[in-house]
Amino acid sequence: MSANPPTRRITTATLAKMALQRQPITMLTAYDYPTAAILDQAGIDCLLVGDSLSMVVQGRETTLPVTLDQMIYHAEMVGRAAQRAFVVVDLPFPEGQLSLQRTLRAGARILQETTCHAVKLEGGSEQADRIAALANAGIPVMAHVGLRPQSVHQAGGYRVQRDAERLINDATVAQQAGAFAVLIECVAAPITAQITQTLTVPTIGIGSGPDVSGQVLVTHDLLGLTAGHVPKFAKAYANLRQTITSAVQQFGQEVRNGQYPGQEHSF
Ligand code: KIV
């Protein structure tokens, strides 16, 4: 196992090799140019322009409202910032639920109008035809099994997934259909381990335990920027909410008491 992450552009082949060699894959969400550039330069292997953009950036209740045009607007910036990372873009609701033609067109727009490299599609066995159509069109697809936020209303909430037979079947069928990787969200850890053992393509986990080829988190959770509920699995490595609050409070105070701008900030 090599301790150093690859230095050249990450591709689906790199990810497959990393998984094979048990070299952990790192993945984080990004929605804008400066953040994507920081994550890329920090050595994160994959960036995800997630439809979590709807909640994290747009302040919506669910991932459902974000549109394809909005995803493309953000993906274009992230793709341009990423020099090394492999960039995956979510197919937002309902682009992966309506006709096959519509899913293909959405995937093609993402690859044509941004410099990103792949799409992510929520669903497992029932999405086999769409995964195959995208892959056959040369559009790399990451399948997303387990908890599927786009189906939150049908599922009645965000819950840990424990139906081992269905989950293993979903992941296996997605791989057979041509998915280059499978993202596993909020699945009980022993089931995730079974999925990773069963598949030959990389597995990327979120809230699904350690037995995966890689881990993904929402960057705002990792940085401590999220207000309100943060899921149990989301480890905060910083408290940027506090840092930003202190900085802007200090600015406010210095403007009010005439301390800013000083001579050194004036012409
Ligand atoms: O949209 C998103 O952020 C996701 C998570 C699984 C990371 O899909």
Residues whose N, C-alpha, C, O or C-beta is under 5 A from the ligand:
A	BS01	KIV	T29 G50 D51 S52 I206 V216 L217 V218
